[in-house]
Amino acid sequence: MPSKRTTGLSTEQFAELCKRVSDAIGPWNPPAGRPRALSLGKAVKATVMYFKNNITQEVIGELLEVSQPTVSRVIAELEPVIADVLAEYVPDLPEELTGRVVLVDGTLAPCWSWADAPELRSGKHHTTGHNHQVVADLDGRLLHVGDPLPGRTHDTRAVRDTGLLATLDPANTIADKGYLGTGILTPIRKPPGAELLEWQKTFNTQVNSLRAVVERVIANLKTWRIVHTDYRRPRTTYPMAFNTIRALHFFKLAF
């Protein structure tokens, strides 16, 4: 099923999404008075298009022949509905982890640099955004994307603060050096003033080869451009927008 460039969903997936939204909200147009500027299908398309491409609402409005405020309103109205009707596709992590070796990594979803939110600045990435913890299996199946944390949150702290470390089995979990000290299997750090032994270099090569899988999983998640390029809406809206993106991504993978 080829995906549409504007939404990232196939024709069948988009039709199913529209049906679920329609069933959840009931009649889209009021029983009397002026009808809405966008049909329900176009309103859903405007919302998903925004998340998929992170283009400005003015551009979406021009493409759909409505005003920017109309696009802004339908996004705000429909994003929680989409997150709700697709919530069943977001997996329960403890069930998914049973008997699996998993990979964990952190990623930064960039956003504007708001003067009143210095905690969003990541020293590692030299920009502002939200830290998300991502879990995948060795086959490249996405198992979990964590809720947003401030960008300055180190992965070691993030995996603890989210409760993820308590859920993971460190003996069956692989990560990068950002998770040293958590008990998770990581590459060996070079000791000060010395070199790694040959077996340690071989070990690190093998670990990094396995870790490449979760990096590809993250790259696939970030085909939703709104978590790959700067988030421009008010920062208080990001958690809800992210819930919607996460639900859309798991829906796309599973449907």
C-alpha positions as CSV (number, residue, x, y, z in Angstrom):
1,M,0.0,0.0,0.0
2,P,1.9,3.1,-1.2
3,S,1.6,6.1,1.1
4,K,0.4,9.5,0.1
5,R,3.1,12.2,0.2
6,T,0.8,14.7,1.9
7,T,-0.3,12.5,4.8
8,G,2.2,9.6,4.9
9,L,-0.8,7.2,5.0
10,S,-2.1,4.9,2.3
11,T,-5.5,5.4,0.9
12,E,-6.9,2.6,3.0
13,Q,-5.2,3.8,6.2
14,F,-6.5,7.4,5.6
15,A,-10.1,6.1,4.9
16,E,-10.0,4.1,8.2
17,L,-8.7,7.1,10.1
18,C,-11.5,9.3,8.8
19,K,-14.1,6.6,9.6
20,R,-12.8,6.4,13.2
21,V,-12.8,10.1,13.6
22,S,-16.3,10.4,12.2
23,D,-17.6,7.7,14.5
24,A,-16.0,9.4,17.5
25,I,-17.3,13.0,16.9
26,G,-20.6,12.4,15.2
27,P,-22.0,14.9,12.7
28,W,-19.2,17.3,11.5
29,N,-21.5,20.0,10.2
30,P,-24.0,21.7,12.4
31,P,-27.7,20.7,11.8
32,A,-28.5,24.3,11.0
33,G,-26.6,27.3,9.9
34,R,-23.4,27.8,8.0
35,P,-21.5,24.6,7.2
36,R,-17.8,24.3,8.1
37,A,-15.2,25.6,5.6
38,L,-13.6,22.1,5.4
39,S,-15.3,18.7,5.0
40,L,-14.3,16.2,7.7
41,G,-12.0,14.4,5.2
42,K,-10.2,17.6,4.4
43,A,-10.0,18.6,8.0
44,V,-8.4,15.3,8.9
45,K,-6.1,15.7,5.9
46,A,-5.1,19.2,7.0
47,T,-4.2,17.9,10.5
48,V,-2.2,14.8,9.4
49,M,-0.5,16.8,6.6
50,Y,0.7,19.3,9.2
51,F,2.3,16.5,11.3
52,K,3.7,14.7,8.3
53,N,5.4,17.7,6.6
54,N,5.6,20.4,9.3
55,I,4.7,23.1,6.7
56,T,3.1,26.3,7.9
57,Q,-0.6,26.5,8.4
58,E,-0.7,29.3,5.8
59,V,0.6,26.9,3.2
60,I,-1.9,24.2,4.1
61,G,-4.7,26.8,4.1
62,E,-3.7,27.9,0.6
63,L,-3.6,24.3,-0.7
64,L,-7.1,23.6,0.8
65,E,-8.4,27.0,-0.1
66,V,-9.2,28.1,3.5
67,S,-7.7,30.6,5.9
68,Q,-4.8,29.9,8.3
69,P,-7.1,30.3,11.4
70,T,-9.4,27.6,10.0
71,V,-6.4,25.3,9.7
72,S,-5.3,26.1,13.2
73,R,-8.7,25.4,14.6
74,V,-9.2,22.1,13.0
75,I,-5.7,20.9,14.1
76,A,-6.5,21.9,17.7
77,E,-9.9,20.2,17.5
78,L,-8.9,17.0,15.8
79,E,-5.5,16.1,17.2
80,P,-6.9,14.8,20.5
81,V,-9.6,12.9,18.7
82,I,-7.0,11.2,16.4
83,A,-4.8,10.3,19.4
84,D,-7.8,8.8,21.2
85,V,-9.2,6.8,18.3
86,L,-5.8,5.3,17.5
87,A,-4.7,4.8,21.1
88,E,-5.3,1.0,20.8
89,Y,-2.3,0.8,18.4
90,V,0.2,2.2,20.9
91,P,1.6,-1.0,22.5
92,D,1.8,-1.8,26.2
93,L,5.6,-1.9,26.8
94,P,5.8,-4.6,29.5
95,E,3.8,-7.1,27.3
96,E,6.0,-6.3,24.3
97,L,9.3,-6.9,26.3
98,T,8.6,-10.5,27.3
99,G,11.5,-12.7,26.3
100,R,13.0,-10.0,24.0
101,V,16.4,-8.5,23.7
102,V,15.7,-4.8,23.1
103,L,17.6,-1.7,22.1
104,V,17.0,1.7,23.8
105,D,18.1,5.1,22.6
106,G,17.2,8.8,23.2
107,T,16.4,11.2,20.4
108,L,15.7,15.0,20.4
109,A,12.6,16.4,18.8
110,P,13.7,20.0,18.1
111,C,11.6,23.0,18.8
112,W,11.9,26.8,18.9
113,S,14.1,28.4,21.5
114,W,11.6,29.9,23.9
115,A,13.2,32.4,26.2
116,D,11.1,31.2,29.2
117,A,12.1,27.5,28.7
118,P,16.0,27.2,29.0
119,E,15.6,23.7,30.2
120,L,14.8,22.6,26.6
121,R,18.3,23.3,25.4
122,S,20.4,20.1,24.9
123,G,24.1,20.6,25.4
124,K,24.7,17.4,23.4
125,H,22.8,18.5,20.4
126,H,23.4,22.3,20.8
127,T,19.8,23.1,20.1
128,T,16.5,23.1,21.9
129,G,13.9,20.3,21.9
130,H,12.3,17.4,23.8
131,N,14.0,14.2,24.8
132,H,12.2,11.0,23.9
133,Q,13.3,7.5,24.8
134,V,12.8,4.9,22.1
135,V,12.8,1.1,22.4
136,A,13.0,-1.4,19.5
137,D,13.7,-5.0,19.2
138,L,16.6,-6.6,17.2
139,D,14.3,-7.0,14.1
140,G,13.7,-3.3,13.9
141,R,10.2,-3.3,15.4
142,L,9.3,-0.2,17.3
143,L,8.1,-1.1,20.8
144,H,7.9,2.2,22.6
145,V,8.3,6.0,22.3
146,G,8.4,7.8,25.6
147,D,6.7,11.0,26.6
148,P,8.6,14.2,26.2
149,L,11.2,15.3,28.7
150,P,13.2,18.6,28.6
151,G,15.9,18.6,26.0
152,R,18.7,19.0,28.6
153,T,17.7,15.7,30.2
154,H,20.6,13.2,29.9
155,D,19.6,9.8,28.6
156,T,20.8,8.2,31.9
157,R,18.4,10.3,33.8
158,A,15.7,10.1,31.2
159,V,15.6,6.3,31.3
160,R,15.2,6.5,35.1
161,D,12.7,9.4,35.3
162,T,10.3,7.9,32.8
163,G,10.3,4.6,34.8
164,L,11.6,2.8,31.7
165,L,14.7,1.4,33.5
166,A,12.4,-0.3,36.0
167,T,10.5,-1.9,33.1
168,L,13.5,-3.0,31.1
169,D,15.6,-6.0,31.9
170,P,19.1,-4.4,31.8
171,A,20.6,-7.8,31.0
172,N,18.6,-8.0,27.8
173,T,18.9,-4.3,26.8
174,I,21.6,-2.7,24.6
175,A,22.3,1.0,24.4
176,D,25.1,3.6,23.7
177,K,27.5,5.1,26.1
178,G,24.9,7.6,27.2
179,Y,23.5,4.8,29.4
180,L,26.7,3.9,31.3
181,G,26.0,3.3,34.9
182,T,22.4,2.0,34.4
183,G,23.3,-1.7,34.2
184,I,22.3,-1.7,30.5
185,L,24.8,-3.3,28.1
186,T,26.8,-0.5,26.5
187,P,30.1,-0.1,24.6
188,I,33.2,-0.1,26.8
189,R,34.5,3.4,27.5
190,K,38.2,3.9,26.7
191,P,40.1,4.3,30.0
192,P,41.9,7.6,30.6
193,G,45.4,7.6,29.2
194,A,45.1,4.1,27.7
195,E,43.7,2.3,24.7
196,L,41.0,-0.4,24.5
197,L,42.2,-4.0,24.2
198,E,41.5,-5.8,20.9
199,W,38.7,-7.8,22.4
200,Q,37.1,-4.7,23.8
201,K,37.3,-3.0,20.4
202,T,35.6,-6.1,18.8
203,F,33.0,-6.0,21.5
204,N,32.2,-2.3,20.9
205,T,32.0,-3.0,17.1
206,Q,29.4,-5.7,17.7
207,V,27.4,-3.6,20.1
208,N,27.4,-0.6,17.8
209,S,26.3,-2.8,14.9
210,L,23.3,-4.0,16.9
211,R,22.5,-0.4,17.9
212,A,22.3,0.7,14.3
213,V,18.8,-1.0,14.3
214,V,17.3,1.5,16.8
215,E,18.8,4.4,14.9
216,R,17.0,3.3,11.8
217,V,13.8,3.0,13.8
218,I,14.2,6.6,15.0
219,A,14.9,7.8,11.5
220,N,11.6,6.1,10.4
221,L,9.7,7.8,13.2
222,K,11.1,11.1,12.2
223,T,9.6,10.9,8.7
224,W,6.9,12.7,10.6
225,R,8.7,16.0,10.0
226,I,7.2,17.7,13.0
227,V,9.5,15.7,15.3
228,H,12.5,16.2,12.9
229,T,12.3,19.9,12.4
230,D,11.4,22.8,14.7
231,Y,8.1,22.6,16.4
232,R,6.6,26.1,16.0
233,R,3.2,26.0,17.8
234,P,3.0,27.1,21.5
235,R,5.2,24.8,23.5
236,T,2.2,23.9,25.8
237,T,0.6,22.1,22.8
238,Y,3.6,19.8,22.2
239,P,2.6,16.9,24.5
240,M,-0.8,16.6,22.8
241,A,0.7,16.9,19.3
242,F,3.2,14.2,20.2
243,N,0.6,11.9,21.5
244,T,-1.2,12.2,18.1
245,I,2.0,11.6,16.1
246,R,2.9,8.6,18.2
247,A,-0.6,7.1,17.7
248,L,-0.4,7.8,13.9
249,H,3.0,6.2,13.6
250,F,2.0,3.0,15.4
251,F,-1.3,2.9,13.4
252,K,0.7,3.2,10.2
253,L,3.0,0.4,11.2
254,A,0.3,-2.0,12.3
255,F,-2.7,-1.3,10.0
